[in-house]
Amino acid sequence: MNTLGRVLMALGIAAVAYAGGVVAYGGISQRYASWQFGQETGAPAAIEGVAAAGLSPLDVREGDRVGRLDIPRLGLSVMVFQGIRESALVAGAGHVPGTPPPGGAGNVVIAAHRDTYFRTLSGIRAGDRIRIVTHRGTYEYVVDSSETVDPEDTRVMESRDHDELTLITCYPFYFVGSAPKRFIVHAWAVEVFNFEQTGWSDRPTFSR
């Protein structure tokens, strides 16, 4: 099964899987990961130590914390973990293995369940800003378009001739059971605030 197939299978799990304790676990995981991330990003020395360690996609393991994804206009803020196993998608959003890390060249792909973390994507529109905060820097994208596709449509994860971010969730948003479609958000990279290059200033080191 290809990577997209695994993404869509993970996202297609029945909504009943989120009842009771699973939802509670996800909420606790989000709060703890967000608190821990805030402690780390609030200490420049700690961040420099992480950056100096030379983290690369090869260093990131399944379940590792990747960063935080924010869409201010929608009030969406969710911690992102590496991988698309159910444990990652219950805890937050999942960075799809085999795609570039946030800020990387190509198509960065992040998935989450429609009935939890990506519920508010139903209100996304062109021009919305998406920001991903990581230990290496803060990467900003602007929404270009959205679409609904069949689960078998693999083109949405392909890299094109520009750096971009793709968000994937199931559709319709309020469908009961395993949703038949996938909702896709396409966003272009617009700015990078890179801690490794600029220290703690907000000077953009990349723009389009």
HUNORNOR-V712515 format. One record per residue. N is the residue number from 1. RES is the residue in one letter. BURIAL is 1 if it has 9 or more other C-alpha atoms within 8 Angstrom, else 0. Layout:
n/res/burial
N/RES/BURIAL
N/RES/BURIAL
This chain:
n/res/burial
1/M/0
2/N/0
3/T/1
4/L/0
5/G/1
6/R/1
7/V/1
8/L/1
9/M/0
10/A/1
11/L/1
12/G/1
13/I/1
14/A/0
15/A/1
16/V/0
17/A/0
18/Y/0
19/A/0
20/G/0
21/G/0
22/V/1
23/V/1
24/A/0
25/Y/1
26/G/1
27/G/1
28/I/0
29/S/1
30/Q/1
31/R/0
32/Y/0
33/A/1
34/S/1
35/W/0
36/Q/0
37/F/1
38/G/0
39/Q/0
40/E/1
41/T/1
42/G/0
43/A/0
44/P/1
45/A/0
46/A/1
47/I/1
48/E/1
49/G/0
50/V/1
51/A/1
52/A/0
53/A/0
54/G/0
55/L/1
56/S/0
57/P/0
58/L/0
59/D/0
60/V/1
61/R/0
62/E/0
63/G/1
64/D/0
65/R/1
66/V/1
67/G/1
68/R/1
69/L/1
70/D/1
71/I/1
72/P/1
73/R/0
74/L/1
75/G/0
76/L/1
77/S/1
78/V/1
79/M/1
80/V/1
81/F/1
82/Q/1
83/G/1
84/I/1
85/R/0
86/E/0
87/S/0
88/A/1
89/L/1
90/V/1
91/A/1
92/G/1
93/A/1
94/G/1
95/H/1
96/V/1
97/P/0
98/G/0
99/T/1
100/P/1
101/P/0
102/P/0
103/G/1
104/G/1
105/A/0
106/G/1
107/N/1
108/V/1
109/V/1
110/I/1
111/A/1
112/A/1
113/H/1
114/R/1
115/D/1
116/T/0
117/Y/1
118/F/1
119/R/1
120/T/1
121/L/0
122/S/0
123/G/0
124/I/0
125/R/0
126/A/1
127/G/0
128/D/1
129/R/1
130/I/1
131/R/1
132/I/1
133/V/1
134/T/1
135/H/1
136/R/1
137/G/1
138/T/1
139/Y/1
140/E/1
141/Y/1
142/V/1
143/V/1
144/D/1
145/S/1
146/S/1
147/E/0
148/T/1
149/V/1
150/D/0
151/P/1
152/E/0
153/D/0
154/T/0
155/R/0
156/V/0
157/M/1
158/E/0
159/S/0
160/R/0
161/D/0
162/H/0
163/D/1
164/E/1
165/L/1
166/T/1
167/L/1
168/I/1
169/T/1
170/C/1
171/Y/1
172/P/1
173/F/1
174/Y/0
175/F/0
176/V/0
177/G/0
178/S/1
179/A/1
180/P/1
181/K/1
182/R/1
183/F/1
184/I/1
185/V/1
186/H/1
187/A/1
188/W/1
189/A/1
190/V/1
191/E/1
192/V/1
193/F/1
194/N/1
195/F/1
196/E/1
197/Q/0
198/T/1
199/G/0
200/W/0
201/S/0
202/D/0
203/R/0
204/P/1
205/T/1
206/F/0
207/S/0
208/R/0
